[in-house]
Each structure stands twice: as structure tokens, then as C-alpha cells.
Amino acid sequence: MDRHKIIRARARLGATQAELGELLGLGPSAVHRIERGARRPRGLVLEVCLALALALDRDAPLDALRDRQLARGERLAAIFRGAYGSR
């Protein structure tokens, strides 16, 4: 996945590297390395990043991602619904 897509997705969410890292199960330094191109997302992290980019491209409502009261799993589910759910 192109590192610029991750940078754009994080910017569109208005999230810090720490906030995106928490959602992905990574530390902020790992997100920083991905954005610099020093590390490539793999496995589930890659799948979430791809789904996030697709959900944002579809202008899916992702308000749940900013709701810290929701469990991480619920926020991840919102990403996948936004990316792959019906329009």
C-alpha cells in the first residue's frame, strides 16, 4: 500500500499518529515509520489500512472512529462497513 494513502487517510480523519496507531494496534512510532516509508504494513494492519482508504474514498460516515467510548472492535467494524457495506 502506498504510504501516501495512509498519510491522506490519517489527515482526513484528523487523527494523530498515536490515535491511528491505537486503532491499528501499533505504536505512534510504527505509524511514523510507515508514513516515512521505512516500514510497510502487513497482515491485518494492511487490511485495515486498505479498508480505511476505501471507506474514505466512498465518503462513508466514519464518525464512530473518533468515539473513544466505543471499543476498538466496534471502530474497526465501522471501517469495514464503510468500505465494503452496501451504499
KEKE-3310 file (N, C-alpha, C; in steps of 0.2 Angstrom, whole numbers, plus 5000, padded with zeros to 4 digits):
npx = (5004:5003:5012:5008:4994:4990:4995:4986:4974:4974:4975:4963:4955:4958:4966:4979:4996:4997:4984:4979:4988:4984:4971:4975:4982:4995:5010:5014:5026:5028:5018:5023:5035:5029:5023:5034:5039:5048:5044:5032:5015:5008:4999:4985:4985:4988:4976:4966:4971:4969:4955:4951:4956:4948:4935:4935:4937:4925:4917:4911:4902:4911:4911:4911:4924:4931:4925:4929:4923:4918:4922:4938:4936:4923:4925:4934:4925:4916:4925:4926:4913:4910:4919:4916:4902:4885:4880)
npy = (4994:5011:5023:5036:5036:5032:5042:5052:5047:5047:5061:5065:5060:5067:5063:5059:5052:5044:5041:5034:5024:5017:5013:5004:4995:4998:5006:5024:5027:5017:5020:5032:5027:5019:5030:5037:5028:5018:5007:4994:4991:4976:4960:4960:4973:4979:4976:4983:4996:4997:4995:5007:5017:5014:5016:5030:5035:5032:5041:5037:5037:5040:5043:5036:5032:5042:5041:5038:5031:5020:5002:4996:4986:4989:5001:4997:4989:4998:5004:4994:4991:5004:5003:4991:4989:4990:5003)
npz = (5000:4996:5005:5005:5004:5017:5024:5019:5023:5037:5039:5034:5043:5054:5063:5075:5074:5085:5088:5076:5077:5089:5084:5074:5082:5084:5089:5090:5084:5075:5066:5061:5055:5045:5038:5034:5025:5029:5034:5030:5030:5035:5034:5045:5048:5036:5029:5037:5034:5020:5019:5027:5018:5007:5012:5015:5003:4998:5004:5016:5031:5045:5059:5070:5072:5079:5091:5107:5117:5111:5109:5102:5093:5088:5082:5072:5065:5060:5050:5041:5037:5031:5020:5013:5015:5009:4998)
capx = (5000:5006:5012:5004:4987:4989:4995:4980:4968:4975:4974:4956:4952:4960:4969:4986:4999:4995:4977:4979:4991:4979:4966:4978:4986:5003:5013:5014:5032:5027:5014:5028:5039:5025:5022:5040:5041:5053:5040:5026:5010:5007:4993:4979:4986:4987:4969:4963:4973:4966:4948:4951:4957:4942:4929:4936:4936:4917:4914:4907:4902:4916:4911:4912:4931:4933:4921:4933:4919:4917:4928:4942:4932:4917:4928:4936:4919:4914:4929:4924:4906:4911:4922:4913:4895:4881:4879)
capy = (5000:5017:5026:5042:5034:5031:5049:5056:5044:5050:5068:5066:5058:5072:5059:5059:5046:5039:5039:5029:5018:5014:5009:4998:4991:4999:5012:5030:5027:5012:5023:5036:5023:5018:5036:5038:5023:5014:5001:4993:4987:4969:4956:4963:4981:4981:4975:4989:5002:4997:4997:5014:5021:5013:5019:5037:5036:5031:5046:5033:5040:5036:5046:5031:5031:5047:5040:5034:5027:5013:4998:4996:4982:4992:5006:4993:4986:5004:5005:4988:4993:5009:5001:4985:4988:4992:5010)
capz = (5000:4995:5011:5005:5006:5024:5027:5017:5027:5044:5039:5033:5049:5059:5069:5077:5073:5091:5088:5071:5079:5093:5081:5071:5086:5083:5092:5086:5081:5070:5061:5059:5051:5039:5034:5031:5020:5032:5036:5026:5034:5033:5038:5047:5048:5029:5028:5040:5030:5014:5021:5029:5012:5003:5016:5015:4995:4997:5009:5021:5038:5050:5065:5076:5073:5084:5098:5111:5121:5108:5109:5096:5088:5085:5077:5066:5061:5056:5044:5036:5035:5027:5014:5010:5016:5004:4998)
cpx = (5004:5006:5008:4996:4985:4990:4989:4974:4969:4973:4966:4952:4953:4963:4977:4989:4997:4988:4976:4982:4987:4974:4969:4982:4994:5004:5013:5021:5032:5023:5019:5032:5035:5024:5028:5042:5046:5050:5034:5021:5009:5001:4987:4979:4985:4980:4965:4965:4970:4958:4947:4951:4950:4936:4930:4935:4928:4913:4909:4907:4906:4917:4913:4920:4934:4930:4925:4930:4918:4923:4931:4938:4927:4919:4930:4930:4916:4918:4927:4917:4906:4914:4919:4905:4891:4881:4872)
cpy = (5006:5021:5033:5041:5034:5038:5053:5054:5047:5057:5069:5064:5063:5068:5060:5052:5041:5037:5033:5023:5014:5010:5003:4993:4992:5005:5018:5030:5022:5016:5028:5033:5021:5024:5038:5034:5018:5007:5000:4989:4981:4966:4960:4971:4983:4981:4981:4995:5003:4998:5004:5018:5021:5017:5027:5039:5036:5036:5042:5037:5036:5040:5042:5030:5036:5046:5035:5030:5020:5009:4998:4992:4985:4998:5003:4991:4992:5005:5000:4989:4999:5007:4996:4984:4991:5000:5013)
cpz = (5000:5002:5011:5006:5013:5027:5025:5022:5034:5044:5038:5039:5055:5065:5069:5075:5079:5090:5082:5073:5084:5090:5077:5075:5086:5088:5088:5082:5075:5064:5058:5054:5044:5035:5031:5025:5023:5034:5032:5030:5031:5037:5039:5047:5041:5027:5031:5036:5024:5014:5023:5023:5008:5006:5015:5007:4994:5001:5014:5028:5043:5056:5071:5077:5079:5091:5102:5116:5118:5109:5102:5091:5085:5080:5071:5062:5057:5050:5039:5033:5030:5020:5010:5011:5010:5004:4998)
residu = (MET:ASP:ARG:HIS:LYS:ILE:ILE:ARG:ALA:ARG:ALA:ARG:LEU:GLY:ALA:THR:GLN:ALA:GLU:LEU:GLY:GLU:LEU:LEU:GLY:LEU:GLY:PRO:SER:ALA:VAL:HIS:ARG:ILE:GLU:ARG:GLY:ALA:ARG:ARG:PRO:ARG:GLY:LEU:VAL:LEU:GLU:VAL:CYS:LEU:ALA:LEU:ALA:LEU:ALA:LEU:ASP:ARG:ASP:ALA:PRO:LEU:ASP:ALA:LEU:ARG:ASP:ARG:GLN:LEU:ALA:ARG:GLY:GLU:ARG:LEU:ALA:ALA:ILE:PHE:ARG:GLY:ALA:TYR:GLY:SER:ARG)
# end
